[in-house]
Amino acid sequence: MTDKEYMQIAIDISKKETFPYGAIIVKNNKIVGRSDAVIKNAGDGLYSHSEYRAIQNAIENGESGDRVGGLYGGLEGATIYTSCQPCMICMGVILYKKINKIVYGARLADSSKYVVKEIDADVKLLANLANEKVEVVGDLLRDEAVEVLKNWHKANKDKY
């Protein structure tokens, strides 16, 4: 599959979530983690972050060589596809697990406009500051990912 096809899966997940974000992790051309999977260890406050949930799912699936909260690394060679640019919290987890490629759709500025205020941190800069070599592909299917954020805002503007 192509980056575009994998990104479409992440966006499709975002359309069905309580908060309009979706993510998958691909390793060796196989989806090994999904943010819409049932996570056994989902009791912490990071559960609303799709990248975090997808990483937890990959760990639970045995793809990281460790358990939730376990060892550094384990997802070398993996790509994370996320419907929105990772926030600083998710970037920390992505770098900690040694994911080598990040592909995102909407930008944090889009999320700030339609869903929740975000600190708009440059993903490439954060990777460089951490001395990690991470390929970053941004704005893939951005218009479609932003549309999900807009639709969520319309449906939930009185709730949040």
N, C-alpha and C positions, 0 to 999 in steps of 0.2 A: 504494500500500500504506500501511498505518497503522503508527504506532510499534510497536504490539503485534505486528504481523506481522513487521516487521523484527527486533524483539527475539527473536521465536521462532526466527528463522534463526540469530542469534548463540548462543542457548542450544543449538540443535541442533548447531552446530559444537562447542560446549564438551563435549558428550557423547562426542565422538569423539577428542578431543585427548589427548596424553600427560598434560598438566596440564589441569584442568577449566575452561578459560576459552575463550571465543570472542568474536570481534568482526567487525563489518562496517562499512564506510564507505559512506554513501549521499550522492550528489550529483545534483541534478536528477532525483530519483526513480529513480535507477539505482544498483545496487550497483557501486562502483568499486574496492573493496578488501575482501579477506577474509583472516582470519587462518589459514584452512586452505589457502590457495593455496601453491604451491611458490614459495619466494622464492629468487632467485638469490644475493643478498647476505645470506645468513643465518648468517654465521660468527661474529657477535658474541654476547656474553652476554645481550643483550636479546631473543634469539629466543624465549624462553619466554613473553614478554609478548604477549598476543593483540592488544592495541591497536597495539603497535609493528609487529607483523607485518602487520596490516591496512593500516596507513599505508604500510609498505614496498611492499605489493602495489599500492596506489593509485598510488604514485610510479612503480613499474615499468610500470604500465598507462598511464602518460603523463597521469594525472589531476591531477598536482601542478605541472606546468610545470618540473620539475627532476628530478634523479637522486637516488638514495639518498645521504643525507648532504649534500644540496644546500641550496638557498635557503630562507630564512624564508618562511613563508606557502605559498600554493599550493592550500590546501584550503578557502578561504573559501566559505561557503555549504553546506558538508558537515555531515553528522551522523554521529557514531560511535555505534553500538549495541554495547554490551559486556555480556557476561553477568554481569560483576562490576564494581563501582565501580573506576575507574582508580586505580592506586597513584600515588605522587608522581612516579616516573620516567615513567610513561605520561602523566600529566597534563602534565608538561613538554613531551613530544613533541606532544601534542594542541594545547597552547597555541602551541607553536613553529610548527606547521603551520597555525594560524589556523582550526581547526575550530570552527564556531559553535554546535554543539549536541551535548550528551552525554546519552545515554540508557543507564541501567544497570539491571541486575536485582538481584543479590545485593550486599550491602555488604561493605566490607573487614573488618568485624568477623566476618562469616560466613566469609570466607576464612581469617581467623586461627583461627577455631574448628575448621575442618575440613581445611585444606590447609597453609597456611604463615602464620607470624606476619607481620602487616602493620602499618605505621604508619597509623593511622586518621586520615588527613588529610581535612578537609572540601573537597570538590571545588569548591563555590561560593566558599569562602574563597580557595583557591589561584588561581582565575580572577580574583577581585577583586584579590588581591595583585599579579598580573601585569598589572593594568589591561586585562584583556580582557573583552569582553562575550560571555559564553557562557551559553546557556540550558542548564540542567541538569534532567533528569527522572530521579528515582531511584525505586528499588523497583518498576519495571515488571516484572511476572511474577516477582517476588522469590521466591515460594515454589517455583516450578519451578526457578529458577536455584540456589537453596540445595539443593534435592534433588539436583542434579548434584554439588555439592560433597560432600554427605553420602555419596552412592554412591561417589564417587572415594575418599573416606576409608576406607570399608569395604573396598574392593578393594585399597587400597595402604598400609594402616596399618603393615604389616610391612616395606615397602620404603623408606619415607621417614620 
